[in-house]
Amino acid sequence: MWNEASLQAYRAQLRGTLLKRGDPEFDQARKVYNAMIDKRPRLIARCADVADVIASVNFARENNLLLAVRGGGHNGGGLGVCDDGIVVDLAGMRGIRVDPKAHTVRVDGGCRWGDVDHATHAFGMATPAGIISTTGVGGLTLGGGIGHLSRRFGLTIDNLLAVDVVLADGRFVTASAKENDDLYWAVRGGGGNFGVVTSFEFRTHPLSTVVAGPTLWPLDRTEEVLKWYREFLPKAPPELNGFFAFLTVPPGPPFPEHLHLQKMCGVVWCYSGDPAQAEKALEPVRALSPALYGVGPMPYPMLQSAFDALYPPGHQWYWRADFVNELPDEAVALHAKFGARMPTMQSTMHLYPIDGAVHRVGRKDTPFSYRDAKWAAVIVGVDPDPANREQITSWCKDYWDALHPYSAGGAYVNFMMDEGQDRVQATYREHYQKLAAIKQKYDPGNLFRVNQNLKPAGAKA
Ligand SMILES: Cc1cc2nc3c(=O)[nH]c(=O)nc-3n(C[C@H](O)[C@H](O)[C@H](O)COP(=O)(O)OP(=O)(O)OC[C@H]3O[C@@H](n4cnc5c(N)ncnc54)[C@H](O)[C@@H]3O)c2cc1C
């Protein structure tokens, strides 16, 4: 544990704020998005710049403190906070610079995706992200990044050109295809294992208006719709993305009153090609006579924040996930069974397509080893009331247990809770050893271990 003099010396180095247990703001500052997580660090460093991050990493290492890095704080397992250690909170580092000539955007480590969409949209550009605008760029990118543009432009990591990283020994390095290429490979899926990323550089794509929104069907049509979806989407052009979902229709506009609070199945579409071609691409969807056809043109950032109000911070969340290659009839029947048992209004199951452009990147090119999988499935129990914690958790686990035998084996790291080393290894498969060797090179003492942890090669389990 630190002595008072070293703490004062550290505090004096910071431009940002250092919060200690007992400070009035501390309890609010330790909260993360998932209210099921209740961890109590000793210190929270609200970093203002890279120098603050370097000072914080050095202080943690020198004082043998557990260190958690917080980007957007969205991680389901609560990996943006820790017990008894220090949280390096990047939320104050949210600068962005778009380079419209080079078609790139530089994003500080604490940005949320809404910040990025806002900045790039002004230039008629976008880079692939997730589907909720309050999610952090940091965690989402370092784990892969799946969203409405995946089939067209690939995962977020497939558009990541360079990162600035503060390493465990306090050094600051840049990693790209030209320098520290082993680190550049590792951060494109290996999570926050290698250091604090203070800046991300992404490729951007011309994109302004998308034709997007949900189509919904009654639950008793689940098997018919899911069987149609599993055939239709893989053959659809990459401009068309659509994730399958179970949901309870929110009780308010834009949903018609007669559907309010009905449990339904649906697909959330995003056509990112020429808007004039969208109706043609979506003709087969209309032919399936949805109970609601809510698809229309909208600015891309509007789609990106469409679900924000449904999922504000502070709810209880429990997740389980798997990659999926095929959806045989038996799996479809199980989905129909558990979809009908959704325990609460916000609980859901999503099947995110990861074919199209995601499949065009080689399996060895990044640590994301499921380049051949067609979907990333995630089951999430969500509710504002802590009293429903057990109910949402057991539904989620039972659903996952039933479907797991039909999965590809591992899961997307960003959809995992604390599920142990076997699951981490199942996710990285043959890349695990290479990642462990790179971890040994850049973080041999495993300072960065509040994550889906990769043990440095040679370390004891
Ligand atoms: C409502 C919701 C919607 C989501 N939707 C999607 C989606 O559409 N697509 C998708 O791919 N994922 C999605 N996710 C999952 C999301 O990718 C993960 O939860 C991710 O970990 C969130 O990143 P964060 O920065 O907000 O999290 P945090 O909790 O801050 O951090 C998560 C992990 O990343 C590390 N980390 C974060 N920033 C940095 C950094 N700058 N440098 C080093 N390490 C860092 C942390 O140390 C921690 O281990 C969603 C999550 C939620 C809660």
The ligand as an SDF file (V2000), in Angstrom:
LIG
                    3D

 53 58  0  0  0  0  0  0  0  0999 V2000
  -25.9820   -1.6840  -23.7790 C   0  0  0  0  0  0  0  0  0  0  0  0
  -24.8090   -2.3560  -24.4270 C   0  0  0  0  0  0  0  0  0  0  0  0
  -24.7620   -2.5080  -25.8010 C   0  0  0  0  0  0  0  0  0  0  0  0
  -23.6830   -3.1100  -26.4120 C   0  0  0  0  0  0  0  0  0  0  0  0
  -23.6840   -3.2480  -27.7740 N   0  0  0  0  0  0  0  0  0  0  0  0
  -22.6100   -3.7710  -28.3850 C   0  0  0  0  0  0  0  0  0  0  0  0
  -22.5520   -3.8470  -29.8000 C   0  0  0  0  0  0  0  0  0  0  0  0
  -23.4780   -3.4560  -30.4950 O   0  0  0  0  0  0  0  0  0  0  0  0
  -21.4450   -4.3520  -30.3750 N   0  0  0  0  0  0  0  0  0  0  0  0
  -20.3940   -4.7900  -29.6460 C   0  0  0  0  0  0  0  0  0  0  0  0
  -19.4040   -5.2180  -30.2430 O   0  0  0  0  0  0  0  0  0  0  0  0
  -20.4220   -4.7530  -28.3070 N   0  0  0  0  0  0  0  0  0  0  0  0
  -21.5040   -4.2510  -27.6580 C   0  0  0  0  0  0  0  0  0  0  0  0
  -21.5410   -4.2140  -26.2980 N   0  0  0  0  0  0  0  0  0  0  0  0
  -20.4780   -4.8400  -25.5320 C   0  0  0  0  0  0  0  0  0  0  0  0
  -19.3200   -3.8630  -25.3800 C   0  0  0  0  0  0  0  0  0  0  0  0
  -18.4960   -3.9700  -26.5060 O   0  0  0  0  0  0  0  0  0  0  0  0
  -18.5130   -4.2370  -24.1370 C   0  0  0  0  0  0  0  0  0  0  0  0
  -19.3410   -4.1170  -23.0190 O   0  0  0  0  0  0  0  0  0  0  0  0
  -17.2830   -3.3510  -23.9910 C   0  0  0  0  0  0  0  0  0  0  0  0
  -16.4520   -3.9410  -23.0160 O   0  0  0  0  0  0  0  0  0  0  0  0
  -17.6450   -1.9410  -23.6020 C   0  0  0  0  0  0  0  0  0  0  0  0
  -16.5510   -1.0940  -23.6640 O   0  0  0  0  0  0  0  0  0  0  0  0
  -16.4150    0.1060  -22.6140 P   0  0  0  0  0  0  0  0  0  0  0  0
  -15.1930    0.8590  -22.9480 O   0  0  0  0  0  0  0  0  0  0  0  0
  -17.6960    0.8400  -22.5430 O   0  0  0  0  0  0  0  0  0  0  0  0
  -16.2780   -0.7460  -21.2800 O   0  0  0  0  0  0  0  0  0  0  0  0
  -15.3960   -0.6410  -19.9620 P   0  0  0  0  0  0  0  0  0  0  0  0
  -16.2230   -1.3380  -18.9390 O   0  0  0  0  0  0  0  0  0  0  0  0
  -14.9490    0.7230  -19.6880 O   0  0  0  0  0  0  0  0  0  0  0  0
  -14.1320   -1.5100  -20.3210 O   0  0  0  0  0  0  0  0  0  0  0  0
  -14.2260   -2.8420  -20.7530 C   0  0  0  0  0  0  0  0  0  0  0  0
  -12.8530   -3.4720  -20.8560 C   0  0  0  0  0  0  0  0  0  0  0  0
  -12.0810   -2.7940  -21.8370 O   0  0  0  0  0  0  0  0  0  0  0  0
  -10.9220   -2.2280  -21.2580 C   0  0  0  0  0  0  0  0  0  0  0  0
  -10.7320   -0.8860  -21.8270 N   0  0  0  0  0  0  0  0  0  0  0  0
  -11.6890    0.0340  -22.0950 C   0  0  0  0  0  0  0  0  0  0  0  0
  -11.1330    1.1200  -22.6530 N   0  0  0  0  0  0  0  0  0  0  0  0
   -9.8150    0.8760  -22.7210 C   0  0  0  0  0  0  0  0  0  0  0  0
   -8.7100    1.6140  -23.2200 C   0  0  0  0  0  0  0  0  0  0  0  0
   -8.8650    2.8210  -23.7700 N   0  0  0  0  0  0  0  0  0  0  0  0
   -7.4790    1.0540  -23.1330 N   0  0  0  0  0  0  0  0  0  0  0  0
   -7.3150   -0.1790  -22.6020 C   0  0  0  0  0  0  0  0  0  0  0  0
   -8.3270   -0.9250  -22.1290 N   0  0  0  0  0  0  0  0  0  0  0  0
   -9.5560   -0.3990  -22.2000 C   0  0  0  0  0  0  0  0  0  0  0  0
  -11.1970   -2.1960  -19.7860 C   0  0  0  0  0  0  0  0  0  0  0  0
  -10.0350   -2.2660  -19.0360 O   0  0  0  0  0  0  0  0  0  0  0  0
  -12.0520   -3.4190  -19.5750 C   0  0  0  0  0  0  0  0  0  0  0  0
  -11.2630   -4.5770  -19.4590 O   0  0  0  0  0  0  0  0  0  0  0  0
  -22.6090   -3.5930  -25.6400 C   0  0  0  0  0  0  0  0  0  0  0  0
  -22.6490   -3.4320  -24.2560 C   0  0  0  0  0  0  0  0  0  0  0  0
  -23.7370   -2.8310  -23.6470 C   0  0  0  0  0  0  0  0  0  0  0  0
  -23.7910   -2.7300  -22.1570 C   0  0  0  0  0  0  0  0  0  0  0  0
  1  2  1  0
  2  3  1  0
  2 52  2  0
  3  4  2  0
  4  5  1  0
  4 50  1  0
  5  6  2  0
  6  7  1  0
  6 13  1  0
  7  8  2  0
  7  9  1  0
  9 10  1  0
 10 11  2  0
 10 12  1  0
 12 13  2  0
 13 14  1  0
 14 15  1  0
 14 50  1  0
 15 16  1  0
 16 17  1  0
 16 18  1  0
 18 19  1  0
 18 20  1  0
 20 21  1  0
 20 22  1  0
 22 23  1  0
 23 24  1  0
 24 25  2  0
 24 26  1  0
 24 27  1  0
 27 28  1  0
 28 29  2  0
 28 30  1  0
 28 31  1  0
 31 32  1  0
 32 33  1  0
 33 34  1  0
 33 48  1  0
 34 35  1  0
 35 36  1  0
 35 46  1  0
 36 37  1  0
 36 45  1  0
 37 38  2  0
 38 39  1  0
 39 40  1  0
 39 45  2  0
 40 41  1  0
 40 42  2  0
 42 43  1  0
 43 44  2  0
 44 45  1  0
 46 47  1  0
 46 48  1  0
 48 49  1  0
 50 51  2  0
 51 52  1  0
 52 53  1  0
M  END
$$$$
